[in-house]
């Protein structure tokens, strides 16, 4: 793989030692070349037993990715490129972004405001007045 580690967030990156790579024949374009090279990449990461993630992140990720995990292992496939090397890159990037999303802290709760701002209220009342005047002007009675 490439020299630089795939960063998840901050100083945490994917540990090369905990990644399991599998290569197989890819379907799709490539002509006769496709029958001879193992260009499809499957990247597996044992999320349940990893030591690379902070425990809080690990818990969060296990919870959020529960539907994608098989025995605590997260797997990502890439076969869109013809070269195995580019598929390896794509799989690693995909895994890193999946983990980044899954370990992100929950959004801050929205604080509700106590009252309607004065400007908003005044604008609403002015608009009501204007609409009423418009409608009154349609009645066609002369005073």
Beta strands, then each sheet from edge to edge (+ up, - down):
strand 1: 7-9
strand 2: 12-13
strand 3: 19-24
strand 4: 40-46
strand 5: 73-78
sheet 1: 1+ 2-
sheet 2: 3+ 4- 5+
end
